[in-house]
């Protein structure tokens, strides 16, 4: 007669096998496809979550997917500006960016945030051919070109300084990295008409996903997904069309609007699906990509 512990081990093994089998159609679907992942929220500042994210990117790569990571770095930028005695001001949810702060922003994004993420990915890689991740700044090789933009606050358009929106994407450097089997890690500044511009990472990720003809855009955030009746926790939306989202956008909180707008823009621009997921949950990206139910909120064409 088998022991109870034997039965438990068999059940655990069967459960693991079921998870692997469930992933099979998604492994087929996304094999050799590009998935753009916007890294943000608590995942950027919690060490355990950062390590789990790096593991997920390596897993995707070795599973045959081509992940491209796009990141911002709001908390780290604020901390460094404060350390240097440079004030931070926000208008309409955007950081007012000056000639004094733009260089600091680029340095923090490319070297501090991006540099740490590249290091973590490379620590988890098992490649015999060197490092797996490559950092790319948005102003390198003409990756992002942009123009300045303002914001509307209380019905008035306000000046944000050197804040921009992406108008052109040159994917050559990203494609070159992918062709070498690497994971591009991209910081979000753009080259403007007169110098560098600070661009919103959600919007930049959507622009890049469109330009790369990505199979999916995934945006990490600090909530479980989109709620159509916040703070009612039972109103979590699992799937929403771009048309439905367009109607819901004006009622969203200021923090969710750029994320959901990026998902809408990506899908309207030709990306098959976009999703926001809870970056506070370890390995949430793997659940989103490789399971039937997914996690968070998925935006699909109307």
C-alpha positions in Angstrom: 0.0 0.0 0.0 1.5 3.3 -1.0 2.4 5.8 1.7 0.5 9.1 2.0 3.7 10.9 1.3 4.0 8.9 -2.0 0.5 10.0 -3.0 1.3 13.6 -2.2 4.5 13.5 -4.3 2.6 12.0 -7.2 -0.1 14.6 -6.9 2.4 17.4 -6.9 4.2 15.9 -9.9 0.9 15.6 -11.8 0.1 19.2 -11.0 3.4 20.4 -12.3 2.9 18.3 -15.4 -0.5 19.9 -15.9 1.0 23.4 -15.7 3.6 22.4 -18.3 1.0 21.0 -20.7 -1.2 24.1 -20.3 1.8 26.2 -21.4 2.2 24.2 -24.6 -0.2 26.1 -26.9 1.3 29.4 -25.7 4.8 28.1 -26.3 3.7 27.4 -29.8 1.9 30.7 -30.2 4.7 32.9 -29.0 7.7 30.9 -30.2 10.1 33.3 -32.1 7.7 36.2 -31.5 8.5 39.5 -29.9 6.9 40.5 -26.6 7.5 44.0 -25.3 7.4 44.2 -21.5 7.2 47.6 -19.7 9.0 47.2 -16.4 7.6 49.5 -13.7 5.9 49.9 -10.3 7.0 48.1 -7.2 8.8 45.6 -9.3 11.4 48.3 -9.9 12.2 49.0 -6.2 11.7 45.6 -4.5 14.8 43.5 -4.7 13.0 40.1 -4.7 10.6 41.3 -7.4 13.5 42.6 -9.5 15.2 39.3 -9.3 12.0 37.4 -10.2 11.5 39.7 -13.2 15.0 39.0 -14.4 14.3 35.3 -14.1 11.1 35.6 -16.1 12.9 37.4 -18.9 15.6 34.7 -19.1 12.8 32.0 -19.0 11.0 33.7 -21.9 14.2 33.8 -23.9 15.1 30.2 -23.4 11.5 29.2 -24.1 11.9 30.6 -27.6 10.2 34.0 -27.0 12.0 37.3 -27.8 11.4 39.6 -24.8 12.2 43.3 -25.2 12.2 45.3 -21.9 11.3 49.0 -21.7 11.7 50.8 -18.4 11.2 54.1 -16.7 12.6 55.0 -13.3 10.5 57.6 -11.5 11.4 56.8 -7.9 15.1 56.5 -8.7 15.1 59.8 -10.7 13.4 61.6 -7.8 15.9 60.3 -5.3 18.9 61.3 -7.4 17.5 64.8 -8.2 16.9 65.3 -4.5 20.4 64.2 -3.7 21.7 66.8 -6.1 19.5 69.5 -4.8 17.4 69.7 -8.0 13.7 70.1 -7.2 11.1 67.8 -8.7 7.8 69.2 -10.0 4.9 67.4 -11.5 2.1 68.8 -13.6 -0.8 66.7 -15.0 1.0 63.5 -13.9 4.2 64.4 -15.8 7.6 65.4 -14.4 8.5 68.9 -15.5 11.9 68.4 -17.1 14.6 71.1 -17.3 17.9 71.4 -19.0 19.4 70.8 -15.5 17.5 67.6 -14.9 17.4 65.9 -18.3 21.1 64.8 -18.1 20.5 63.3 -14.6 17.3 61.6 -15.9 19.2 59.9 -18.7 22.0 58.8 -16.5 19.7 57.3 -13.9 17.7 55.5 -16.5 20.5 54.1 -18.6 23.1 53.5 -15.9 21.3 53.0 -12.6 18.0 51.4 -13.5 18.9 49.8 -16.8 22.3 48.9 -15.7 21.0 47.0 -12.6 18.4 45.2 -14.7 21.0 44.1 -17.3 23.2 42.8 -14.5 20.4 40.8 -12.9 19.3 39.3 -16.2 22.9 38.3 -17.0 23.3 36.8 -13.5 20.4 34.5 -14.3 21.4 33.6 -17.8 23.1 30.3 -18.5 24.6 31.2 -21.9 28.0 29.9 -22.8 28.4 32.8 -25.1 28.6 35.7 -22.8 25.9 38.1 -21.4 22.3 37.8 -22.4 21.0 41.3 -21.8 22.1 44.5 -23.6 21.2 48.0 -22.4 20.1 50.5 -25.0 19.2 54.2 -24.3 16.4 55.6 -26.3 18.6 58.3 -27.8 21.1 55.8 -29.1 21.2 55.0 -32.8 18.0 57.1 -33.3 15.9 54.6 -31.5 13.3 57.1 -30.2 12.8 60.5 -31.9 10.3 62.9 -30.3 8.8 66.3 -30.0 8.0 68.3 -26.9 4.5 68.0 -25.5 2.4 69.8 -22.8 -0.3 68.6 -20.5 -3.8 69.8 -19.8 -4.4 70.8 -16.1 -7.8 72.1 -15.1 -8.6 72.8 -18.7 -5.4 74.8 -19.3 -2.4 73.6 -21.3 0.8 73.8 -19.2 4.5 73.7 -20.3 6.4 70.6 -19.2 9.8 71.7 -20.4 11.8 68.9 -22.0 9.0 66.3 -21.8 8.4 64.6 -25.2 6.3 62.1 -27.0 7.8 59.6 -29.5 7.1 60.4 -33.1 9.5 58.0 -34.8 11.1 54.7 -33.9 14.2 53.2 -35.5 14.2 49.6 -34.5 17.6 48.7 -36.1 19.5 48.5 -32.8 16.8 46.4 -31.1 16.5 44.0 -34.0 20.3 43.6 -34.1 20.3 42.7 -30.4 17.4 40.2 -30.9 19.1 38.6 -33.9 22.1 38.0 -31.6 19.9 36.2 -29.2 20.0 39.0 -26.7 17.4 40.7 -24.5 17.3 44.5 -25.2 16.8 46.6 -22.0 15.6 50.0 -23.2 15.6 53.3 -21.2 13.1 55.9 -22.3 14.6 59.1 -23.4 14.3 60.4 -27.0 16.2 62.6 -29.3 14.3 65.9 -29.8 14.9 68.7 -32.3 17.2 70.5 -29.8 18.5 67.8 -27.5 17.2 65.0 -25.2 13.6 64.6 -24.2 12.1 62.7 -21.2 9.3 60.5 -22.5 6.7 58.4 -20.8 7.8 54.8 -20.6 4.3 53.4 -21.1 3.8 55.4 -24.3 7.3 54.6 -25.5 6.7 50.9 -24.9 3.5 51.0 -27.0 5.3 52.9 -29.9 8.1 50.3 -29.8 5.7 47.3 -29.8 4.0 48.7 -32.9 7.3 49.4 -34.7 8.5 45.8 -33.9 5.2 44.2 -34.9 5.2 42.6 -31.5 2.8 39.8 -30.7 2.0 41.3 -27.3 2.6 44.3 -25.0 2.7 43.7 -21.3 2.8 46.5 -18.8 3.6 45.9 -15.1 1.7 48.0 -12.6 0.9 48.1 -8.9 -2.8 46.9 -9.1 -4.3 43.6 -10.1 -5.6 45.1 -13.4 -8.3 47.5 -14.7 -11.4 48.0 -12.6 -14.6 49.4 -14.1 -15.9 50.4 -10.7 -12.9 51.2 -8.5 -12.5 50.6 -5.6 -15.0 47.7 -5.9 -12.6 44.7 -6.0 -15.2 42.6 -7.8 -15.2 44.8 -10.8 -11.8 43.7 -12.2 -12.0 43.5 -16.0 -10.3 40.4 -17.5 -10.7 41.4 -21.2 -11.8 44.7 -22.8 -11.9 45.8 -26.4 -10.3 49.1 -27.6 -13.8 50.5 -28.2 -14.9 49.7 -24.6 -11.7 51.0 -23.2 -12.0 54.3 -25.1 -15.3 54.9 -23.3 -13.9 54.1 -19.9 -10.7 56.1 -20.2 -12.0 59.5 -19.0 -13.2 57.9 -15.7 -9.9 56.3 -14.8 -7.4 57.6 -12.2 -4.6 59.7 -13.5 -2.0 56.9 -12.9 -4.0 54.4 -15.0 -4.7 56.6 -17.9 -1.2 56.5 -19.5 -1.0 52.7 -19.0 -4.4 52.0 -20.5 -3.9 54.5 -23.3 -0.6 52.8 -24.1 -2.5 49.4 -24.3 -5.2 51.0 -26.5 -2.6 52.6 -28.8 -0.6 49.5 -29.2 -3.6 47.3 -30.2 -5.0 50.0 -32.5 -1.5 50.2 -34.1 -1.5 46.5 -34.9 -0.3 44.7 -31.8 -2.6 41.7 -31.4 -3.0 42.0 -27.6 -1.9 44.2 -24.8 -2.2 43.6 -21.0 -1.6 45.3 -17.7 -0.6 42.9 -14.9 0.2 43.1 -11.2 4.0 43.5 -10.9 3.7 43.0 -7.2 3.2 39.2 -7.8 6.3 37.2 -8.5 6.4 35.6 -12.0 3.1 37.3 -13.0 4.5 37.6 -16.6 4.8 33.9 -16.9 1.2 33.4 -15.8 0.1 36.1 -18.3 2.0 34.6 -21.2 1.8 30.9 -20.7 -1.6 30.2 -19.1 -5.1 30.1 -20.5 -6.7 32.5 -18.0 -3.8 34.9 -17.9 -3.7 37.5 -15.2 -4.7 41.2 -15.0 -6.5 42.9 -17.9 -6.1 42.2 -21.5 -6.9 44.7 -24.3 -8.0 43.2 -27.6 -9.1 44.7 -30.9 -12.7 45.8 -31.2 
